[in-house]
Amino acid sequence: MRRLAWASGLLTLTLVATGCTDSNSGTDGEIAIGVSLDRTGASAALGAGEGNALTLVADELNKQGVLGKKIKLIIKDNKSDGKESARVVKELVEKDKVAAIIGGSSTTTTLSYLDYVTQKKIPAISMGASDAIVNPVAKRQYIFKTPANGPAVVGAMVQEFTARGITKVGLLAPTSAYGDFGVNALTVATQQAGIELVRVERFEESAKDYKPEIGRLIDAEPQSIVIAAIMPGAGIAAKNIKELGFAGRVYNDGGAGAELFVAGAGDASEGMSMIHPSILAANQLTATTPSALAQKEFFTKYTQRYGTYSGYASYGADALNLLVAAIRKADSTDGKKIRDALEGISYDGLGGSYQFGTGNHGGASGDGLTVLTVRKGAWVLAQ
């Protein structure tokens, strides 16, 4: 597989840097990229880490430039609201004349603008998790995403269940598009693996306590409970599970947000696990491959600038690097040419490898996922 560096560009593809060919390209010396982030509201935790990562990657890219120009990120807050995200994206396209869109941070803030950018032929890369963002591909020709597809995430989780002899699980998820994504994916995967999903409980994201729902899960006698939620919900759930005395294993999907989960759940996070890209444990990785070296480099640069690594950072970093790789490959900022280039890209990213194609617009493959466990207040590779 061809490999692209995490920020500095292509290592094995040689492209000629010439002028841009589309009006949606910023000023003469800039390539404008619009960013719709969940910076406030229910999904603000996602937007914070992604915004930091995008800024860091853009700074690195601009040391050399892209097609002889600078990347200009135009970042706007969609307030974790689908309607606001649709408005923001329209403004970015029609007023700011961006070449492409990155965002939203969540499924809800992505689904709301998909028809619009498809009509306008503006390529977009989302950090939302749901497979519905990119499927069916025939109706999502201009849409891509960076988080791993549902089957890859739950596939890694089911492998963990099988390895530990877990045959009965319960699932806790919010009543949201993200929750629907988790419920559907785990239901299919457990059925295929012969694992019994003994109960599914949903909670309102506005609630501050989920003990009634978790109590019903525990009464169903699962060996393990899966939490499919972003923060702060995942942290509240963890505390409630410990308070109710559940003795089995607890697994989170990547929405738990890594450092935010540990901070939010406190001591209750100890011993809990998460399926997540391995970059979160970059300090433990043996840097013998180009991918591991890139992960350690980005992890170090991010923590040096921002103090602690965000579990959401890799999704934003990969989105911008994929987009820039496509611009370089297309030798243009024309929307259709960028889209066509994205669809043919092979890329080893921070969250795993990407192999986009006519039938696949996202996200990272399962090769970048691993099982992590909280030990002494930090995420480490599971034993």
ZIWO-V968104 format. One line per field, one symbol per residue. ss: DSSP state (H for helix, E for strand, C for the rest). psi: psi as a letter, one per 30 degrees, with the letter a starting at -180 (. if undefined). burial: # if it has 9 or more other C-alpha atoms within 8 Angstrom, else .. A space follows every 50 residues. Layout:
BEGIN
ss: ???
psi: ???
burial: ???
END
This chain:
BEGIN
ss: CCCECCCCCECCCCCCCCCCCCCCCCCCCEEEEEEEECCCCCCHHHHHHH HHHHHHHHHHHCCCCECCEEEEEEEEECCCCHHHHHHHHHHHHHCCCCCE EEECCCCHHHHCCHHHHHHHCCCEEECCCCHHHCCCHHHCCCEEECCCCH HHHHHHHHHHHHHCCCCEEEEEEECCHHHHHHHHHHHHHHHHHCCEEEEE EEECCCCCCCHHHHHHHHHCCCCEEEEECCCCHHHHHHHHHHHCCCCCEE EECHHHCCHHHHHHHHHHHCCCEEEEEHHHHHHHCCCCCHHHHHHHHHHH HHHHHHCCCCCCHHHHHHHHHHHHHHHHHHCCCCHHHHHHHHHCCEEECC CCEEECECCECECCCHHHEEEEEEECCEEEECC
psi: kkkklfefakefkjkkjallgkfigalfgljkkkkjkiflafgeeeeeee eeeeeeeeeeefffljhglkkjkjkkkgggkeeeeeeeeeeeeeefhlfl kkaafleegeffgeeefeefhjkkjlglekffefkkeffhfgkllekkle eeefeeeeeeeefggkfjllkkllileeeeeeeeeeeeeeeefgkkjfkk kklkfflfkgeeeeeeeeffhlfkkkjillkfeeeeeeeeeeeggkfakk klafffgcfeeeeefbfffkfllkklkfffheffkjifleeeeeeeeeee eeeeefelkkffeeeeeeeeeeeeeeeeefhlgkeeeeeeeefgkkkjaf gakkilafgjglbklfffklklkkkhgkklkk.
burial: ..#####.##......#..#.#.###...############.######## ########.###..##########.#######.###.######..##### ##############..##..###########.###.#..#.######### .#######.###...##########.#######.###.###...###### ###......##.######.#.##########.##########......## ############.###..##.###########........######.##. .##.....########################################## #######..#######.########.#####..
END
